[in-house]
Amino acid sequence: QVQLVESGGGSVQAGGSLRLSCVASGKVYSLNCLAWFRQAPGKEREGVASLASDGSSIYANSLKGRFTISQDNAKNTVYLQMNSLKTEDTAVYYCEACDFDYRGQGTQVTVS
């Protein structure tokens, strides 16, 4: 079992920045990849970025250049740095394991 806990969400004005954190615990050695997804009210779930254990990353094309995914292996933590935030970035952001059915509780990001 793996537990994923997100934090760092909040309210920010357009143009601002936030950094989300996802701390993994449990059988973290089983994880090859972690990803961030988001879901806005009334919209479909959307992939934001993923980061594999080898350091390779994939981003949604629309978010390249504004969002950066990174990790601190010593802390079992994956980060999502979000810059130049737009109102359309408002959503609940979830941390998920790429290869397993593990998902955090989500953290709300509101951009006004």
C-alpha positions as CSV (number, residue, x, y, z in Angstrom):
1,Q,0.0,0.0,0.0
2,V,1.0,3.6,-0.7
3,Q,-0.4,6.7,0.8
4,L,-0.2,10.0,-1.1
5,V,-0.9,13.3,0.7
6,E,-1.0,16.6,-1.2
7,S,-0.6,20.0,0.2
8,G,0.2,23.6,-0.9
9,G,-3.0,24.5,-2.6
10,G,-4.8,27.8,-1.9
11,S,-6.1,31.0,-3.4
12,V,-3.9,33.2,-5.5
13,Q,-4.4,36.0,-7.9
14,A,-3.8,35.5,-11.6
15,G,-0.2,35.8,-12.4
16,G,0.9,34.4,-9.1
17,S,2.6,31.1,-8.2
18,L,2.0,28.1,-6.0
19,R,4.0,25.0,-5.2
20,L,2.1,21.8,-4.5
21,S,3.7,18.9,-2.6
22,C,2.9,15.3,-2.7
23,V,4.4,13.1,0.1
24,A,4.4,9.4,-0.5
25,S,4.5,6.9,2.3
26,G,4.2,3.1,2.7
27,K,5.7,0.9,-0.1
28,V,7.2,3.8,-2.0
29,Y,9.8,1.5,-3.5
30,S,7.1,0.1,-5.7
31,L,6.5,3.4,-7.4
32,N,8.1,4.0,-10.8
33,C,6.2,7.2,-11.6
34,L,4.0,9.8,-9.9
35,A,1.8,12.2,-11.7
36,W,-0.4,15.3,-11.1
37,F,-3.9,15.5,-12.4
38,R,-6.5,18.1,-12.0
39,Q,-10.2,18.4,-12.2
40,A,-12.2,21.6,-12.4
41,P,-15.9,21.7,-11.7
42,G,-17.9,20.4,-14.6
43,K,-14.8,19.4,-16.5
44,E,-13.1,16.2,-17.2
45,R,-10.0,15.1,-15.3
46,E,-6.9,16.4,-17.0
47,G,-3.3,15.2,-16.8
48,V,-0.9,17.9,-15.8
49,A,2.6,16.3,-15.5
50,S,4.3,13.1,-14.6
51,L,7.7,12.2,-13.3
52,A,9.4,8.8,-13.6
53,S,11.9,7.4,-11.3
54,D,14.6,7.9,-13.9
55,G,13.9,11.6,-13.8
56,S,12.1,11.8,-17.1
57,S,9.0,14.1,-17.2
58,I,6.0,14.6,-19.4
59,Y,3.8,17.7,-19.4
60,A,0.5,18.6,-20.8
61,N,1.3,20.7,-23.9
62,S,-0.9,23.5,-22.7
63,L,1.0,23.8,-19.4
64,K,4.6,23.6,-20.7
65,G,6.7,26.5,-19.6
66,R,4.5,27.4,-16.7
67,F,4.4,24.2,-14.6
68,T,7.4,22.3,-13.4
69,I,7.4,18.8,-11.8
70,S,10.3,17.8,-9.6
71,Q,11.1,15.4,-6.8
72,D,13.1,15.1,-3.6
73,N,13.8,11.4,-3.2
74,A,15.1,11.8,0.3
75,K,11.7,13.2,1.4
76,N,9.6,10.9,-0.9
77,T,8.1,14.1,-2.2
78,V,7.0,15.2,-5.6
79,Y,6.4,18.9,-6.3
80,L,4.5,20.8,-8.8
81,Q,5.7,24.4,-9.2
82,M,3.0,26.5,-10.9
83,N,3.8,29.9,-12.2
84,S,1.9,32.6,-14.1
85,L,-1.3,31.1,-12.9
86,K,-4.5,31.7,-14.8
87,T,-8.1,31.5,-13.7
88,E,-8.5,28.4,-15.9
89,D,-6.0,26.7,-13.6
90,T,-8.6,26.6,-10.9
91,A,-9.2,23.0,-10.0
92,V,-8.6,20.3,-7.4
93,Y,-5.1,18.9,-8.0
94,Y,-4.4,15.3,-7.3
95,C,-1.2,13.3,-6.9
96,E,-1.5,9.8,-8.3
97,A,0.7,6.8,-9.0
98,C,1.1,6.2,-12.7
99,D,1.1,2.4,-12.5
100,F,-1.1,1.7,-9.5
101,D,-4.4,2.8,-8.2
102,Y,-3.1,5.2,-5.6
103,R,-4.4,8.7,-5.4
104,G,-4.3,11.5,-2.8
105,Q,-7.2,13.4,-1.4
106,G,-6.5,16.4,-3.6
107,T,-5.7,20.0,-2.9
108,Q,-7.8,22.9,-4.1
109,V,-6.2,25.6,-6.2
110,T,-8.2,28.8,-6.8
111,V,-7.0,31.5,-9.1
112,S,-8.9,34.7,-9.3
